[in-house]
Amino acid sequence: MSPYSGTFEWQQFPEGRARFSGGIRGWDERRYETFAVEVDGDVTYGEIARAFLPNEDDFNIQVVSFGYGMRENVGILSDGSPGPHAQGSFPQAYLRRVQQLVVQLVRAGLDLSDRPSVLVEYSNAHFQGKVIFSEGWAVGAAAAESSV
């Protein structure tokens, strides 16, 4: 049994805290699945999604964007246009901590009895164990991949 009990509760890890923060309807009426991290007292939000494999059933998890000061702003740039990283750039050491937190959050989410929607598996659709950070997921961030 996981030491984490709530789907949307903060989870404490050595690098900081993280949580799944649910779905929101963006400015464009599209649904965004969000997550939050707290590093050194600052909370920042991002978008997380399924990245389907060629069979269109199995999936990995993809961090689409990161860097929003408010959950409601996920998907919007500071100039009002859609896109990632509304708060500007982050130091590379900070982004590495965020990556570690997200991987640990996904790992913890797999043990929840009530998983967040991005981690729900079906008889023909299974999580394949990778967290993918898209090119440009945050300002100055290169693409990366980690196994859970």
Helices and strands as residue ranges (DSSP letters): E 11-13, E 16-25, E 31-39, E 42-52, E 59-68, G 71-73, H 92-109, G 117-119, E 127-133, E 144-147
